[in-house]
């Protein structure tokens, strides 16, 4: 998840965000994952230790829902079909559920690294 991103640059500038928001929504819709019933975080590859740990930290219901969405999308893909329109993921339902946990784990790893390289110096006493 530590890839270069223009998101922070865009978010800090309201005029640019207003301009990019419709383009972003169009792109998400054109990507097609919503037509298979998936959410954006369902597309994150499970290859890194960080993502695997984040998946373990998911609440049981969210983990079950993720597996259900992935299996249903896989079945649709095998059948070369899309879900009916009423089962597509809506933009309101397409919320981040895994990314915040991944960011939390990365922050914990960074804090652990910072603590490991920290050196402690004793104060010299005047006695």
N, C-alpha and C positions, 0 to 999 in steps of 0.2 A: 504494500500500500504506500510505500515511500517513493512514489513516482513524482516527477515534476508536474506541477499543475498551475494553471492560470486562475483557478477558482478563487483563491484568496484575493488576487488582484482585481478580479471582476466584482466580487462581493463588496469590496471596500469602496467601490465607485457606483453610487446608486443609478446614475444615468446609463452606465454601461450595463449594469444588471438589468434594468428595464428593457434595454435594447436586446440583450442576449436571452432573456427568459422565454420569449415565444420561440426562438430558434432552438433552445434547449428542449422545450416541450415537444416541438415537431420532431426533433431527432430521436427522443425517447420513444415516441409513437412509431416512427419509421423503423426503429431497430427491430421491432416485431416480437420482443420477448413478452410484452403485455398480452399479445394475442394468444400466447401459449399459457397464460395464467401465471407467469413468473413475475417476481419483483427484481429490481436492479441488484440488490444484494445477493440474490440467488445465482447471479452470474460470476461471483467472485470465485476464482479457482481455489480448491481445497488443498493445494500443494505445499503451502508453507506451514511451519509450526504455529505461527501466530494465528492463522485462520483456523487451524484445527483446535487450538486452545479456545478461541472465540466460540466455535461451534459447541464445545463442551460446556461453555458458560451460558449458552442460550437456555431460557426457561423451557421446560418440557413441551408445553403446548406449541411454542414458536418452533422448536426443533421438529416436532411432528408435522406441523403445517409446511415447513420447508421441504421435508422429505416427500410429503404428498404432492406439493407443487412440482418438484423435480421429476417425480415418477410420472405424473400426469403429462407434463411437457414432453418427456421422453417417449411416452406412448403416442402422443399426437405426432411427434416427429417421425416415429416409425411408420405411422399410418399416412403420413403426408397430408395431415389435416390440421386445421386450426380449431380452437375451441369455439363454441357458439358465442355470439356477441355478448350475451348476458353473463358469460363466465370469464370474459377478458378482465385483466387487472385494470382497475380504474386509476387515474392519476392520484386520487385521494388515498387509495389502498397501497400505492407504490411508495411506501415509506421505508426509510433506512432502519434496519433492525440489527444488522451484523456489523456495519461500519463503525458505529460508536463503540462497540465492544473491542473491535480491532484497534481503534485509536487508543483506547484505555490500556490495552495490553502493550502496545508500542511505547506508551508513556511510562508504564511500569518498567519495561526493559531498559529504557533510557535512564530512568532514575536509578535502577540497579547498577548500570554501568557507571554512572556518575559517582555513586557511593563506593564502588570498588576501586576507582582510581583516586579517590580522595585521600589526601595525606593529612595526618593530624600532627600538629606541632605543639609541644608542651611550652607553656609560658616559663620563662626563666624567673626563678624566684630570687628576691633580693637578699635572702638570708645568707 
